[in-house]
Amino acid sequence: MKPKEVLKLGILIILLIIFVSLIYLLGRNIYANYVNRNQTGTTVQGSDKIKIGFSLGTLKEERWIKDRDIIMAKVKELGAEIIVQNANNDDQDQLKQVKYLLEQNIDVLIIVPNDLIKAASAVELAKRQGVKVISYDRLVLNSNVDIYISFDSTEVGALMAQYIVDQVQNGNILIINGATSDHNTQMIKYGYDQVLQLQGEEQNIKVIEEYWSPNWMKEYAFKVTDELLQNKSKIDGIIAGNDGLADGVIEALSEHRMAGKTIVVGQDADLAACQRIVEGTQLMTVYKPIEKLADAAAKTAIQLAKGESLNNIQTTMYDGKYSVPYYVLEPIAVDKSNIEDTIIKDGFHMRDEVYRNSPENEHIN
């Protein structure tokens, strides 16, 4: 064989080897991605970070700002990325924002639904793309989310009612619930109804009115309370669906010089509510340690992104169609007697902030 022919043959052999190697590497990469997608529902290539989408129904209440900030920090601590969207109480905007998050190739969607039923469309979109879904503190009905993470809302309602019946004898109470679009309001109602039915009748406690506030608007709580007081209704206690509604209630009571005389309870331990508790115008709030909830959500999101099982979650919640895994945390009733040992001790609010409007000598240990 001539030298030129030997050279050509050598080049052909080298090119063939390179071609075969490239085909092998390409095939291996495709296979790895295929296996990874089947295990986790998403494609995670090489050292790419896990990406979490967080869709909030609202940020109008103080507590949701806390949830957002803590979850963002927790996810970043765990080495993942997070993209946050706020729907501002608009169902269509939330759906559009979930579509946007899915376009960013998120691995897991954490959703706080603005509407318990309409948000099912957003969950369905995520599931079609193989994206795992965490329903955070508000359950999306009929959607079969991968996990629901929340506090025990039935216990929240029971704690509210128990505080009222412990303080009121032979009196009238007003109930102002949150939005009907939030599944938690139904669970809270179930909790306080149980207590009121068992103990309220024995103590001659009468529910004079029960309202549902659209979008948890404190202005609505002010309006209905003010109207009752103008009509000379006797109100001894008020169950407010959250501390924002309690704020509206107490504004109305103040205008009628009833603040501090009528027992008001709420939930979420907003700073303003804690200030009202030490001042004596709101007697109790149900404290939900958000850091524990947010920590559970962040860690669970990473587990789901990695395709790890959630076999350690034994409790379930029925969403109207499916029984979904339910990670549940217990709430705590807080009044002036234990605010130091709970909210302040946990660093949920700073001591100086809580007592900002109170005389200095009222909170010296």
N, C-alpha and C positions, 0 to 999 in steps of 0.2 A: 504494500500500500504506500502511495506517495505521501510525502510529508504534509502536503496541503490537505489531502483527504483525511489524514490522521488528525490534523488540527480541527477540521470541520466536524469530525465525529466527536472529538473531545468537547467542543463547544455545544453540540447538540445534547450530549449526555449531561453536561452541567445545567443547561437550560431545562432539560427534562426533570432533573433533580429539584431545581428551584420551583418549577411548576407544581410538581407533586407535593412539595413542602407547603406551598401556599394553599393548595387545595385542602391539605390536612389541617392546617391552622384555621382556615375559614370554617371547615366543618366542625372542628372542636368548639369554636366560639359560638356557632349557631346552636349546637347541642347544649352547651353550658347555659346559654340564655333560655333555651326551651325548658330545661330542667328547672332552672331558677324561677321562671314564670309559673310553672305548674306547682311549685312548692309555696310560693309567697303571693301569687296573684299579680305580681308586678315584676318588671325587669330591673335588676340592680346590677350594673356593670362595674367590674373591677373595684376601685376604691371610691366610687361615687357615694355621696352621702345619702342616707335615708331622707326622704322629703315628706313632711307632714303638712296637710292643709287643715286650717282651722277656720270654720265658718260660724260666726256668731250672729244670732238673730238680732241682737241689740247691744249697745254699749251705754245706754241711757242711765242705767242704774250703776251705782258705785261698785257693787260686787262684781259685775261682769268685767270691769276694768281690771280689778284684782285678778280674776281668773285668767284673763288674757295675758297679763304681765307675768304671772307665775308660770303658766304653761310655756310661754315663749322661753323663759329662762331655763326651765327644767329640760325642755327638748334640746336646747343648745348645749346644756351641760352634758347631755347624753350623746353629743356628737352629731346630732341630726340638724336638718334645716327645717324651718317652719315658715309658712306663708299664711297671713291672717287676713280675713275679710269680714267686714261688718255690714249687715243688711239693713240696719236702721229701721227695724220693724216692718220691712217690706218683703212679702213672700216671693214676688217675682225677682226682686234684686238678689235674694238669697239663692234662688235657682240659677240665675245668671252667674253669680259669683262661684257657685260650686262647679259650674261648667268651666269657668276660668281656671279654677284650681286643678281640675282634671286635665286641662290642656297643659299645665305645668308639670305633668307626669308625677303627681304625688303618689306616694306609696300607701298612705292611710289618710282618711278624712275624719276629723273630729268635728262634729256638728252640734250646735246649740240651736234647735229648730225654732224659728219664729212662730210657726204654726204646726201643731202636733200632727196634723193630717197631711197638709199640703207639702210638707218637707219630705214625704215619702218619695216624691218624684226625684228629688235630689239624691236620695239614698239609692234609688233604682239606677240612676245614671252611673253612680260610682260602682255599683255591683257589676254592671255590664262591662266595665273596664277592668274588673278584677281587683278593684280598690277596696280594702277593708274599711269598715265604718264604725266609729265610736259615737254613740249618742250620749252627749255630755250634759248631765244634770237635768235635761229635759228629754223625755222619751219621744221618739218618732213612732207613731202608731202604724200598725199593719205593714211594717217595712223589713222586719227580720234583720236588724242591725247586728253586727258581730258581737257587740257588748254595750250594755247600758251602765254608765258609771254615775252614781248620784248619792245624795243623802236620803235617808228614809223620810219621805215627805209625809207619810201617814203619821209618823211619830212627831213631826213638826207640828201638825195640826193638833195632835193630842196634847202636846206640851203647852200650846197656846191656850186651849180650852181649860186645861187643868189649872193653869195660873188664874184664869178668870173665875172658875168655880171656887177656888180656894179663897178668893178675895171678895166675891159678891154673894150676898144672901138676899133672897127676895127682891131681885132686881131685874132690870131690862138690859139686854145686850144687843149691840149692832154688829153685823158681820159685813166686811167689805173684802171680797175675794179679789184675786188677781184676774188676769185675762182668761177667758174660756178657751183660747187657742193654746194654752199651756197645760199639758197633762198633769203637772204638779199640783195645779189648783184643785183638781178633782180628788187627788190623793190627800191633800191637806184637808179638804172638806170632809172626806171619809174619816180622817183622824179626829177632827174636832166634833163631828156628829156623834161618834161613839161615846166620847166623854160627856157631851151635853145630854145625850139620851139617858145615860146611866146615872149621872149625878145632878144634871140640871133640873130635872123634874122634882127630885127630892128636895132641892134647895129653892124651889119656886123661881127658877131663872127662866125668863121669857126672851126669845129672840124676836125683837120687834120688827126688824127688817134685815134682809140679806141681799147684797148687791154684788155685781161682777164688773170690775173696772176694765174698760177696753185698754189694751196695751199697758196695763199696770199704771195708768195715769193718776198721779197724785192730785191733779186738778179735779178729777172726778170724785175722789174720796173727800176732798174739801167740800165740793158742791152738795153731795148727798148728806153729809154730816151737818153742814150749815143749814140746809133746808129743814131737817128734822128738828134742830135746835130752835130755828125760827118759829116752827109750829109747836113749840113748847113740849116736845117729846122728852120724857125722862130717860136718860141714857146713863147706866151705871158702869158699863164696860164695853170695850170695842175690840174685836179681833180684826186686825188689819192684815191683809195677805202678805205684805212685806213692809220693810221700814220706810220705803218711799211713800206707800199709801198711808202709813202711820204719820208721816210728816204732814200730809194734807189734812188728815183727821185732826191733828193737834193744832194746826193753824186755825181751823174752824173752832175748836174748843177754846182757843185763846181769845178769839174775837167775842166769845160769849162768856169769858172769864170762868171757863170750866177746866182749863188745862191743869193737870195735877189732881183734880177732883174726880175725874172720870178715868177709870183704869183702861190703859191702852197697851196692847201687846202687838208685836210684829215679828219679823224674821230677817236675817242676813247680817245683823250686827254692823250696819253702816255706822260710820263715824258720828254722823249727826244723831243717830238713834242712841248710841252709847253716851253721847253728851247729854241727851234728854233724860237718859236713865239716871245719871248721877245728879242731874238737876231736879228730877222727880216728876217730869211731865209725861214720860213714857216709862212704864214700870218693868217691862220685860221685852227682850228680844231673843229669838232662837239663833244661837251662834252655830255656824257651820264652818269648821276649820278648812278653809278653801285650799290651803297649801297641801293638805293630805289628799284632797280630791284631785287637784291639779297634778300632783306627783304620781298618783295612780294612773291618770289619763296619759301622761307623758310616757311612763314606763310600759303601759299596755300598748300604746301606739308603736313603740319600738319592737315589742314582742310580735305584734301582728305583722309588721313590715318584714321581720325576719322569718316569718312563717312558723313561729313557735305556737304551741297549743296553749289554750287557756283552761286546762283541765282543773286548775286549782280553784276556779270559780264554781261554787256548788249551787248558789242561789239563782233563781230565774225570775223574770218579770214577763207577764203576758202582755203583748202589745196590741191585742185585739185580734190577732191572727196567728202569731207565733209566740213561743216561750223563748226569750232571749237571755243569755247570761247577764247577771245583774251583780255588779260590784257595789255594795251598799255600805255607807258610813253612817254613824249615829250622830244626830244633832244634840246640842246642849242648851238648856234653858238658862239664860243669864239675866240677873237683875243686879241691883246695887250691892247685894250681899256677896256675890261671887265674881264680880267683874274683874277684880284684881287678879284672882287665881285662874282666870280663863283667858279672856280677850287680851288683857294687858300682859299677863305672864307669857302668853304665846307670841307676843310681838305683833299681833294682828292689828292693833292700833297702839300708838305711843301713849304713855301715861299722861304726859303734858297736854297732848291733843284732846284726850278724853275729858280732862278736867279744865279745859281752857276757859270755859264760861262759869266755873264754880269758884267760890272763895277758897283760897289756898289752904285754910285750916280745916276744910272738909275732907281732905284726902291725905292727911298726914297719918302714917302708920303708928 
